[in-house]
């Protein structure tokens, strides 16, 4: 009798190669055990691995995969018409053998293709309880019995006989139960992917791994920093700002010896946090045996900039140790084929640069491709860049997860920002507003020979004076503000809304530059490069921008105007003023009350908290002590678990019921229901760049390959979905792939304003210009 088959692939000679099922089960179990041992749960992952494809022993699956029309390489994937289900048998066996405790393994095994399920039905999501014990119970029993009747090897069926589950060993006990299951799920899913890949695509499997280790990265980093220091020394004495950056770097290196845990890096904008935090991360990782550094950034608009910095640092190392991964680069979740699964990254590189969306949504995910990477967060250093931008409506579940990672999974977390948010535990008269925070956070800027604490550093790096509104209740007009801005040769004005940026820009003289998220990434990069060139040359440069320049954009203006917003936003905007400290007198930051308009809720709450914090304040509005007061008021005005994630993931001690699927659906930092992405026809500031046309031609010919979709993100703009639907009806936009919209009209994108479809005045001026 032929050996049971797990997978099939066709060889170069046209023959079929067989992946033995028992071999696959043992391979996945071994890999899963190795992964989960990092958090003391290897036996759980082993058992999940050895039983995860038990249902493939049943005759129906074997007959299907051997069908006369030829072996199907994707027959092992469930969920499509005609496929033979096989992930219920092992889940039911676990429940039979371990009763309620077996449900832990059932979550993992039953979900290894479809993702983690809710135990009970909620929000129309199917339930695992119904699948194993309810209306689908007979199908489950039949699958398990048929698998057993097929005669799997005894050591596979008996693998759980010596296993003694002890829930007292769960990291974090009840509070950590849901994250622990997702970590175990990650181990199983990644082990399954990797073992399958090793058979299906030997070449791809061989290309995995082999990255430089942390000591080699640190050596390369040290070499780069020495070369940078030598270049600065050649230019003469270091500026005061560069002297302080040197001391910040020195302190980060020194404090890396401290025990793993929670850290803060509080450095004013322009103090060199990016490289200093990497210095700490690498030194800390080497000293404490951490496996990788994960750099988490709030916006996709600056992720490439940070990745480019790190690639310069580690230039010459092979293979490239830096992975850049953000949510926009993912494959389509609705098309879980073998090809798309193998394309998903599992963060096995030593340096991962990602976004808040990718990192935190993965921590609360249910889907296999999102969860796969989680076990590689274990025993790492996580740097949260611009930590003040953690989303308030998800703050409580995020802080709960960070506490669990630091206490039970060997993760050191660095909160890196110029404006540290108030994240310590707080209790109020209204317990519904209490915050379970991050306690025992150690500040890296403390006890140095020149910088004794962050207050010292803020005083030393003070480069601007801030002027607050004389009357918080009286807004300016755009006309009066435009007239005021025109009196200055070089000025940056930052407003809160795209619409505000356009209104103000239209009132400005020719030569003024505009920046907003209605411009694609390639366009914004070109404009930022032009701004830097003009500033360096001492030319006149006036810029009207939204807050996209507040983080990660290294501009250096002598004068910055800022529309009223949160104190943290004002401080970030001030970081674009006299950034290098080269002016003889302090740079000037002017805060103004903008004309009334409908603001996003969080921007409105931030502005209200800023007024409450700054009204009547006579000292420096950027005094560090004000940030804690501001954030306490801001957070108090917000619901810090607005979508009830904590309640959804609370485990029932008897049934072990958790709502994984529903929690994952609700934990979405960016909600796409009301927005859509349009690929625009941007051809460079001089209209000579045909890159986007070439990429779209490739898309037409070959379809949405992963690398191509990443390239097209540089030409994408997110806009309200109802606008896109209207443009489709008018024929200005076409849907080339499900969810992928492309601008096809000749006009509609301006080299000044970005996407202008729907703006009749801008469209008319564009036609006249052309």
C-alpha positions in Angstrom: 0.0 0.0 0.0 1.4 3.4 -0.9 2.4 5.7 1.9 -0.1 8.4 2.9 0.6 11.7 1.1 0.9 15.2 2.8 1.8 17.2 -0.3 2.7 16.6 -4.0 4.9 18.6 -6.4 5.8 18.0 -10.0 9.5 17.6 -10.8 11.3 19.0 -13.7 11.0 15.7 -15.5 7.2 15.9 -15.2 7.0 13.2 -12.5 5.3 13.6 -9.1 7.3 13.8 -5.9 5.5 12.7 -2.7 5.8 14.3 0.7 5.2 11.5 3.2 2.5 12.5 5.7 4.2 11.0 8.8 7.4 12.7 7.8 5.6 16.0 7.5 3.8 15.6 10.9 7.1 14.9 12.6 8.8 17.7 10.8 6.2 20.3 11.8 6.1 19.0 15.4 9.9 19.3 15.7 10.1 22.8 14.3 7.1 23.9 16.4 8.7 22.5 19.5 11.9 24.4 18.7 10.1 27.7 18.2 7.9 27.4 21.4 10.7 26.4 23.6 11.7 30.1 23.6 8.8 30.7 25.9 8.7 27.3 27.7 5.8 25.8 25.7 7.6 23.4 23.4 5.5 20.3 24.3 2.3 22.1 23.4 3.6 23.1 20.0 4.9 19.6 19.4 1.6 18.0 20.1 -0.2 20.5 17.9 2.3 19.8 15.1 2.0 16.0 15.3 -1.8 16.1 15.1 -2.4 19.2 12.9 -2.9 17.2 9.6 -4.2 14.0 11.1 -7.3 14.3 8.9 -5.1 13.8 5.8 -4.9 10.1 6.7 -8.6 9.6 5.8 -9.3 7.9 2.5 -11.3 10.8 1.1 -8.3 13.1 1.3 -5.8 10.5 -0.1 -8.2 9.7 -2.9 -8.6 13.3 -3.7 -4.9 14.1 -3.8 -4.3 11.1 -6.0 -7.2 11.7 -8.3 -6.8 10.4 -11.9 -6.6 13.9 -13.5 -3.2 14.4 -11.9 -2.0 15.3 -8.4 -3.1 18.7 -7.2 -0.2 20.6 -5.6 -2.7 22.7 -3.6 -5.0 19.8 -2.5 -3.7 20.2 1.1 -5.3 23.7 1.4 -8.8 23.7 2.8 -11.7 26.2 2.2 -12.3 25.9 -1.6 -15.0 23.8 -3.3 -14.0 20.2 -3.8 -11.2 20.3 -1.2 -11.1 17.6 1.4 -11.2 19.0 4.9 -8.6 17.6 7.3 -8.0 20.0 10.2 -10.9 18.9 12.4 -9.7 15.4 13.2 -6.7 16.4 15.3 -8.6 19.1 17.1 -11.3 16.7 18.1 -8.7 14.1 19.2 -7.2 16.7 21.5 -10.6 17.5 23.1 -11.4 13.8 23.5 -8.0 13.1 25.2 -7.7 16.3 27.4 -11.4 17.4 27.8 -11.7 21.2 28.2 -7.9 21.7 28.2 -7.7 20.1 24.8 -9.5 23.1 23.4 -6.2 24.9 23.5 -4.8 22.5 20.9 -8.1 22.6 19.1 -7.8 26.3 18.5 -4.4 25.8 16.9 -5.1 22.7 14.8 -8.6 23.6 13.6 -7.3 27.1 12.6 -4.0 26.3 10.9 -5.5 27.0 7.5 -8.5 29.2 8.2 -7.2 31.1 11.2 -8.1 31.2 14.9 -11.8 31.0 15.5 -14.2 32.2 18.2 -15.1 29.4 20.6 -18.8 30.5 20.6 -20.7 32.1 17.8 -20.6 35.9 17.7 -21.0 38.6 15.0 -22.0 35.9 12.5 -18.5 34.3 12.7 -18.6 30.5 12.8 -17.7 29.0 16.1 -15.3 26.2 16.9 -17.7 24.9 19.5 -20.3 24.4 16.8 -17.7 22.7 14.5 -16.7 20.2 17.2 -19.8 19.8 19.4 -22.8 21.4 17.7 -24.5 21.1 14.3 -21.3 20.0 12.5 -20.4 17.5 15.2 -21.2 14.5 13.1 -18.9 15.7 10.3 -16.1 16.1 12.8 -16.6 12.7 14.3 -16.7 11.1 10.9 -13.4 12.9 9.9 -11.7 11.7 13.0 -12.9 8.1 12.8 -12.0 7.8 9.2 -8.5 9.1 10.0 -8.1 6.6 12.8 -9.5 3.8 10.6 -6.8 4.6 8.0 -4.2 3.3 10.5 -1.8 6.2 11.3 1.5 5.2 12.9 1.0 4.4 16.6 3.5 7.0 17.8 1.4 9.7 16.2 -2.0 8.7 17.8 -0.2 8.1 21.1 1.8 11.3 21.1 -0.3 12.8 23.9 -0.2 9.9 26.3 2.7 11.2 28.3 1.7 14.9 28.0 0.5 16.5 31.2 -1.0 19.9 30.5 -0.5 22.4 33.3 -2.3 25.7 32.8 -0.4 27.2 35.8 2.6 27.4 33.4 0.8 29.7 31.0 2.8 32.9 30.6 0.8 35.6 32.4 -1.9 33.1 33.5 -5.5 34.3 32.7 -4.3 37.7 31.6 -1.8 36.2 29.2 -3.9 33.3 28.0 -5.0 34.7 24.6 -1.5 36.0 23.6 0.0 32.7 24.6 -2.4 30.8 22.3 -1.6 33.2 19.5 2.1 32.6 20.1 1.6 28.8 20.0 -0.5 29.3 16.8 2.4 31.2 15.3 4.8 28.4 16.1 2.5 25.8 14.4 1.7 27.9 11.4 5.3 28.9 10.7 6.5 25.3 11.2 3.9 24.1 8.8 4.8 26.7 6.2 8.5 26.0 6.5 8.3 22.2 6.4 5.9 22.4 3.4 8.2 24.9 1.7 11.2 22.7 2.2 9.4 20.0 0.1 7.5 22.1 -2.4 10.3 24.7 -3.2 13.7 23.5 -2.1 15.4 26.5 -3.7 13.3 29.0 -1.7 13.9 27.0 1.5 17.6 27.1 0.9 17.6 30.9 0.5 16.1 31.3 4.0 18.3 32.2 6.9 22.0 32.7 6.7 21.7 36.3 8.0 24.6 38.0 9.8 24.2 37.6 13.6 23.9 40.4 16.1 27.7 40.7 16.9 28.5 41.1 13.2 25.8 43.8 12.9 27.1 45.6 15.9 30.6 45.5 14.5 29.3 47.0 11.2 27.3 49.6 13.1 30.4 50.7 15.1 32.4 51.0 11.9 29.7 53.2 10.3 29.5 55.4 13.3 33.3 55.9 13.5 33.3 56.9 9.8 30.5 59.4 10.4 32.4 60.8 13.4 35.6 61.1 11.3 33.7 63.0 8.5 32.3 65.4 11.1 35.7 66.0 12.6 37.1 66.8 9.2 34.7 69.7 9.0 36.1 71.3 12.1 34.8 71.5 15.8 31.5 69.8 16.4 28.4 72.0 16.7 26.7 72.1 20.1 23.9 69.9 18.6 26.4 67.3 17.3 28.2 67.3 20.6 24.9 66.5 22.4 24.1 63.8 19.8 27.4 62.2 20.5 26.7 62.2 24.3 23.2 60.7 23.6 24.8 57.9 21.6 27.3 57.3 24.4 24.6 57.0 27.1 22.5 54.6 25.0 25.5 52.3 24.6 26.3 52.5 28.3 22.7 51.7 29.4 22.5 48.7 27.1 24.1 46.6 29.9 20.9 46.9 32.1 18.6 44.0 32.5 16.0 43.4 29.8 12.6 45.1 30.3 10.9 48.4 29.5 12.9 51.5 28.6 12.2 55.0 27.5 14.5 57.1 25.2 13.4 60.8 25.7 15.3 63.0 23.3 14.1 66.2 21.7 13.5 66.1 17.9 16.8 66.3 16.1 18.7 64.6 18.8 19.6 61.6 16.7 17.2 59.0 18.2 17.2 56.7 15.2 20.9 55.8 15.4 21.2 56.1 19.1 18.2 53.7 19.7 19.8 51.2 17.2 23.1 51.5 19.2 21.2 50.6 22.4 19.3 47.8 20.7 22.3 46.1 19.2 24.5 46.4 22.3 21.6 45.2 24.5 20.8 42.3 22.1 24.5 41.2 22.1 24.8 41.4 25.8 21.6 39.6 26.6 21.3 37.1 23.7 18.4 38.8 21.9 17.7 37.4 18.5 16.6 40.5 16.5 15.8 44.2 16.6 12.3 45.2 15.5 11.9 48.9 14.7 8.2 50.0 14.8 7.3 53.2 13.0 3.9 55.0 13.1 3.6 55.9 9.4 4.3 54.1 6.1 5.3 57.5 4.7 8.6 57.4 6.7 9.3 53.7 6.9 11.4 53.7 3.7 13.5 56.6 5.0 14.3 54.7 8.2 15.0 51.5 6.2 17.3 53.4 3.9 19.3 54.7 6.9 19.7 51.2 8.3 20.7 49.8 4.9 23.4 52.5 4.7 24.6 51.5 8.1 24.8 47.8 7.2 25.8 48.2 3.6 28.0 45.3 2.5 26.6 42.7 4.7 25.0 39.7 2.9 22.3 38.8 2.8 20.7 42.2 3.5 19.8 42.0 7.2 17.0 44.6 7.0 13.4 43.5 6.3 11.0 46.3 5.5 7.5 45.1 6.2 4.2 47.0 6.4 0.6 46.2 6.0 0.2 47.6 2.5 2.7 45.1 1.2 0.6 42.0 2.2 -1.0 39.6 -0.2 -4.7 39.5 -0.6 -6.2 37.8 2.4 -9.0 36.3 0.3 -6.6 34.4 -1.9 -4.8 32.1 0.5 -3.0 30.0 -2.1 0.3 28.2 -1.7 2.0 31.0 -3.7 0.7 33.8 -1.4 1.5 31.8 1.7 5.0 31.3 0.8 5.4 35.0 -0.1 4.5 36.0 3.5 7.4 37.0 5.6 8.0 35.5 9.0 10.4 38.1 10.4 13.4 35.7 10.6 15.8 38.5 9.6 17.9 40.2 12.4 16.5 43.7 11.7 12.8 44.3 11.0 11.5 47.7 10.1 7.7 47.8 10.3 4.7 49.9 11.2 2.4 50.3 14.2 -0.3 48.8 12.0 1.6 45.7 11.0 3.2 45.1 14.5 0.1 45.6 16.7 -2.5 44.2 14.4 -0.3 41.1 14.1 -0.2 40.8 17.9 -4.0 40.6 17.9 -4.5 38.8 14.6 -6.4 35.6 13.9 -5.3 35.1 10.3 -2.4 32.6 9.6 -0.4 35.0 7.5 -0.5 37.7 10.1 0.1 35.4 13.1 3.0 33.5 11.5 5.6 36.0 12.5 4.6 36.3 16.2 7.0 33.8 17.7 9.9 35.7 16.1 9.1 38.7 18.3 10.1 36.6 21.3 13.5 37.4 22.7 13.9 40.6 20.7 14.4 44.3 21.2 11.4 46.3 20.1 11.9 50.0 19.5 8.6 52.0 19.3 9.5 55.1 17.4 7.4 58.2 18.1 5.7 56.3 21.0 3.3 59.2 21.6 1.4 58.2 18.5 0.2 54.9 19.9 -3.5 55.0 19.0 -5.6 56.0 22.1 -8.7 53.9 21.2 -6.5 50.8 21.4 -4.0 52.0 24.0 -5.1 49.6 26.8 -4.9 46.3 24.9 -1.6 47.5 23.4 -0.1 48.3 26.8 -1.4 44.9 28.1 0.4 43.2 25.2 3.7 45.1 25.8 3.6 44.2 29.5 3.2 40.5 28.6 6.0 40.6 26.0 8.4 42.2 28.5 7.5 40.0 31.4 7.1 36.6 29.8 8.6 36.6 26.3 12.0 38.1 26.8 11.2 41.3 24.9 12.9 44.6 25.7 10.8 47.5 24.7 12.2 51.0 24.0 9.7 53.9 23.9 11.5 56.4 21.8 10.1 59.9 21.4 10.6 63.6 22.1 7.3 63.7 23.9 6.9 60.8 26.2 3.2 59.9 26.7 1.9 59.3 30.2 1.7 55.5 30.1 2.2 54.5 33.8 -0.7 53.0 35.7 -3.4 55.5 36.8 -6.5 55.2 38.8 -9.5 57.6 38.9 -12.7 58.0 40.8 -14.4 56.6 37.7 -12.7 53.1 37.4 -13.8 53.0 33.8 -11.1 55.5 33.0 -8.3 53.6 34.8 -5.2 52.7 32.9 -3.2 49.5 33.4 0.0 51.0 32.3 3.7 50.3 31.8 5.5 50.5 35.1 9.2 50.2 36.0 10.1 51.9 32.7 13.8 53.0 32.8 14.9 56.2 31.1 18.1 55.8 29.0 19.0 59.5 29.3 19.9 59.5 32.9 23.1 59.8 34.9 25.5 60.7 32.1 28.6 62.9 32.6 27.1 65.8 30.6 23.4 64.9 30.5 22.1 64.1 33.9 18.4 63.6 32.9 16.0 64.4 30.1 15.4 67.9 31.5 19.1 68.6 31.1 18.9 67.4 27.6 15.9 69.5 26.8 17.5 72.7 28.2 20.7 72.0 26.2 18.8 71.3 23.0 16.4 74.2 23.2 16.6 75.8 19.8 13.2 77.6 19.4 10.9 80.1 21.1 7.2 79.3 20.9 4.5 82.0 20.6 1.1 81.0 21.7 -2.2 82.6 20.6 -3.1 85.7 22.5 -6.8 84.6 22.3 -7.5 80.9 22.2 -11.1 81.6 21.1 -10.5 83.8 18.0 -9.4 82.0 14.8 -7.3 83.6 12.1 -8.6 83.8 8.5 -6.7 82.0 5.8 -6.4 85.3 4.0 -4.7 87.0 6.9 -2.5 84.0 7.6 -1.4 83.9 3.9 -0.5 87.6 4.0 1.5 87.0 7.2 3.4 84.0 5.7 4.3 86.0 2.5 6.3 88.5 4.6 8.9 85.7 5.2 11.2 84.2 2.7 11.5 80.8 4.3 8.6 79.5 6.4 6.8 76.2 7.0 3.1 76.3 7.9 1.6 73.0 9.2 -2.2 72.6 9.3 -4.5 69.8 10.5 -6.4 68.9 7.4 -5.8 68.3 3.7 -8.6 70.7 2.9 -7.0 73.4 5.0 -3.6 72.9 3.2 -5.3 73.4 -0.2 -7.3 76.4 0.9 -4.2 78.1 2.3 -1.9 77.1 -0.6 -4.3 78.7 -3.2 -3.8 82.0 -1.4 0.0 81.8 -1.5 2.3 83.3 -4.3 3.8 81.2 -7.1 6.7 79.1 -6.0 5.1 78.0 -2.7 5.3 74.2 -2.2 2.5 71.9 -0.9 2.7 68.7 1.0 -0.2 66.4 2.0 -1.3 62.8 1.9 -3.2 63.5 -1.3 0.2 63.4 -2.9 1.6 59.9 -3.5 4.8 58.8 -1.7 7.0 59.3 -4.7 5.7 62.9 -5.2 6.2 63.8 -1.5 9.7 62.5 -1.6 10.5 64.7 -4.6 9.0 67.8 -3.0 10.9 67.1 0.3 14.1 66.7 -1.7 13.4 70.0 -3.5 12.7 71.8 -0.1 16.0 70.5 1.3 17.9 71.7 -1.8 16.4 75.2 -1.6 17.1 75.5 2.2 20.7 74.4 1.7 21.2 76.9 -1.1 19.7 79.7 1.0 16.9 80.2 -1.4 13.4 81.4 -0.5 11.1 78.5 0.2 7.6 78.6 1.6 5.8 75.4 2.3 2.2 74.6 3.3 1.8 71.1 4.7 -0.4 68.8 6.7 1.1 67.1 9.8 2.8 64.5 7.6 6.0 66.4 8.1 5.8 66.2 11.9 7.5 62.8 12.2 10.6 61.5 10.4 11.1 64.4 7.9 14.3 66.2 8.6 13.5 69.7 7.5 15.2 72.8 9.1 13.3 76.1 8.8 14.0 79.3 10.7 10.3 79.9 11.1 7.4 77.4 11.6 3.7 78.2 11.9 1.5 75.5 13.5 -2.3 75.2 13.6 -3.5 74.5 17.1 -3.2 70.7 17.9 -2.0 68.5 20.7 1.1 69.6 22.6 2.9 66.6 21.2 2.1 67.7 17.7 3.3 71.3 18.4 6.5 69.9 19.8 7.0 67.7 16.7 6.4 70.6 14.4 8.9 72.7 16.4 11.4 69.9 15.5 11.3 71.2 11.9 12.6 74.6 13.2 16.3 75.4 13.7 16.8 71.6 13.8 20.6 71.8 13.6 20.9 74.8 16.0 22.8 76.9 13.4 20.8 80.1 13.8 22.4 82.9 15.9 19.1 83.4 17.7 16.4 80.8 18.5 14.1 79.7 15.7 10.5 80.9 15.9 7.4 78.7 16.2 4.0 80.4 16.0 0.9 78.6 17.1 -2.4 79.9 15.6 -6.0 79.0 16.0 -7.2 78.0 12.5 -10.6 78.8 10.9 -13.4 76.6 12.1 -13.8 73.2 10.4 -14.7 69.7 11.1 -11.6 68.0 12.7 -11.0 64.3 13.2 -12.1 63.4 16.8 -8.6 62.7 18.1 -7.2 65.9 16.7 -10.1 67.8 18.3 -9.5 66.2 21.7 -5.8 66.9 21.4 -6.4 70.5 20.7 -8.8 70.8 23.6 -6.3 69.1 25.9 -3.6 71.5 24.7 -5.7 74.5 25.5 -6.4 73.1 29.0 -2.6 72.5 29.5 -1.2 75.7 28.0 -3.9 78.3 28.8 -2.4 80.8 31.3 1.0 79.1 31.1 3.8 81.7 31.3 6.9 79.6 30.8 8.2 77.5 27.8 5.2 75.7 26.1 7.6 72.9 25.3 8.7 72.4 28.9 9.0 68.6 29.3 6.9 68.6 32.5 3.9 69.7 30.5 3.8 66.6 28.3 2.7 64.3 31.2 0.0 66.8 32.2 -1.2 67.0 28.6 -1.3 63.3 27.9 -3.2 62.6 31.2 -5.9 65.0 30.1 -5.9 63.7 26.5 -6.1 60.1 27.5 -8.8 60.8 30.1 -10.9 62.3 27.2 -10.6 59.0 25.2 -11.9 55.5 25.6 -8.7 53.6 25.7 -10.3 50.3 24.7 -13.0 51.7 22.5 -13.8 48.4 20.7 -13.8 46.1 23.8 -10.7 44.1 22.8 -9.9 43.2 26.4 -13.3 41.8 27.0 -13.3 39.8 23.8 -10.0 38.2 24.7 -10.9 37.5 28.3 -10.8 33.8 28.8 -13.7 31.9 30.5 -11.9 29.8 33.1 -14.1 26.8 32.6 -14.8 26.6 28.9 -11.5 28.3 27.8 -13.7 30.3 25.4 -12.1 33.3 23.6 -13.4 35.4 20.7 -10.2 35.4 18.6 -11.8 36.1 15.3 -14.0 38.9 16.4 -11.2 40.6 18.4 -9.0 40.5 15.4 -11.7 42.1 13.2 -12.2 44.9 15.7 -8.5 45.5 16.3 -7.8 47.5 13.1 -5.8 50.7 13.5 -6.8 51.7 10.0 -10.3 51.0 9.0 -10.6 50.6 5.2 -14.4 50.4 5.0 -14.7 54.1 4.2 -11.5 54.5 2.1 -9.9 53.1 -1.0 -6.5 53.3 -2.6 -5.9 54.8 -6.0 -2.7 54.4 -8.0 -2.1 57.8 -9.6 -0.3 58.9 -12.8 2.5 60.8 -11.2 5.4 61.4 -13.7 7.8 63.4 -11.6 8.0 67.1 -11.0 9.1 67.7 -14.6 6.7 65.1 -16.1 9.6 63.0 -17.5 9.4 59.9 -15.2 7.5 57.0 -16.8 8.1 54.6 -13.9 4.5 54.3 -12.9 3.4 53.6 -16.5 6.0 50.8 -16.7 4.8 49.3 -13.4 1.1 49.4 -14.5 2.0 47.8 -17.7 3.7 45.0 -15.8 0.5 44.7 -13.6 -1.6 44.3 -16.7 0.7 41.6 -18.1 1.6 39.6 -15.0 -1.0 40.4 -12.4 -0.5 41.6 -8.8 2.9 40.1 -7.8 4.1 41.0 -4.4 7.2 43.0 -5.4 5.1 44.9 -7.9 2.4 45.9 -5.4 5.2 47.2 -3.1 6.5 49.3 -5.9 3.1 50.7 -6.8 2.5 51.7 -3.2 4.9 54.6 -4.0 2.2 55.9 -6.4 -0.9 55.2 -4.2 -3.2 57.7 -2.5 -5.9 56.9 0.0 -9.2 58.7 -0.5 -12.8 58.3 0.6 -14.5 55.3 -1.0 -17.5 57.2 -2.1 -15.3 59.5 -4.2 -13.6 56.6 -5.8 -16.9 55.0 -6.7 -18.1 58.3 -8.3 -14.8 58.5 -10.3 -15.3 54.9 -11.5 -18.8 55.8 -12.7 -17.4 58.8 -14.6 -14.7 56.6 -16.2 -11.8 58.6 -14.6 -10.7 55.6 -12.5 -10.9 51.8 -13.2 -10.7 48.8 -10.8 -7.9 46.7 -12.4 -7.8 44.2 -9.6 -10.2 43.6 -6.7 -9.7 46.6 -4.5 -7.0 48.1 -6.7 -8.1 51.3 -8.4 -6.0 53.1 -11.1 -6.4 56.6 -12.4 -6.9 56.4 -16.2 -7.9 60.0 -17.1 -5.4 62.4 -18.5 -6.1 65.0 -15.8 -6.8 64.6 -12.2 -3.4 64.6 -10.6 -1.5 67.9 -10.1 2.2 68.3 -9.6 1.4 71.0 -7.1 -1.5 69.5 -5.1 -1.6 65.8 -5.8 -4.9 64.1 -6.5 -7.3 66.8 -7.5 -10.2 64.9 -9.0 -13.4 66.3 -7.5 -11.7 69.7 -7.0 -13.2 71.6 -10.0 -11.1 74.7 -9.5 -7.9 72.7 -9.3 -8.9 70.7 -12.4 -9.5 73.9 -14.4 -6.1 75.3 -13.4 -4.5 72.0 -14.3 -6.1 72.0 -17.8 -5.0 75.7 -18.3 -1.4 74.9 -17.3 -1.2 71.9 -19.6 
